[in-house]
């Protein structure tokens, strides 16, 4: 068994978001992306019909 040397002044990384917060953030970003793409497609379709 090999022991790891840890510096006494080392700063451990803590998680900034919990799992549920991370999932909510991913779903919100996915919803935003989908809405943005849908809006762009709707605008392009409207421009094509107007010609």
N, C-alpha and C positions, 0 to 999 in steps of 0.2 A: 504494500500500500504506500502510495506517494503522498506526502503532505504538501499542501500548497502554502507558500509563504504569502501572507497578507500584510501589507503595510499597515502600521497602526493608525496612520492618518488617511487611509483610503476612504473614499466616499462611495457608499453603496448606492446603486441605482434603484430608485423606487419607481413603481409604475405610476404614471401620471393619470391614467384613466383605468377605470375598472372594465371588466369584460363587457358588462351590459352597456356601459357608456360608449365603449368602442363600437359595439354592434349598432347602437342607436345612431352614432355618428356616420358609420358606413351606410346604413339604410337611408339616412337623411341626404347624404351626398349622392347616393344612387338615384334617389327621387328627384333631386335638383338637376342632375345630369339628364335624366329622362325627360323632365319638363322642358329643359333648355333645348334638347334635340327636337322634341315635338313642336315647340314654338318656331324653331328655325324652319322645319319642314312645312308647317302651316303657312308661314310667311312666303316661302318659295312657291308653294302651290297657289297662293293668292295672287302672287305676281304673274305666274304663268297664265292663270285664268283671265287676268285683266288685259292681257295683250290681244 
